[in-house]
Amino acid sequence: MQRYMLDRQIYKVDTSFGPVRVKVSSGYGTTRKKIEYEDLAKIAKEKGISLSEVENIIQKDLNV
């Protein structure tokens, strides 16, 4: 199995919960976006909702 290293950058973006960090990895014709776990966990704890609920709301905000 061959592994590929993708270039990665982290951006801070505004959402309905406030700013969150999003990792963007790209290379070899592909681009992936992922919301930072620590930001998801902090928001979930503050709002008293699940991680997946927070992630779904932010994805709708950002169209990730």
Secondary structure, DSSP 8 states (H G I E B T S, - for coil): ------EEEEEEEEETTEEEEEEEEEETTEEEEEE-HHHHHHHHHHHT--HHHHHHHHHHHHT-
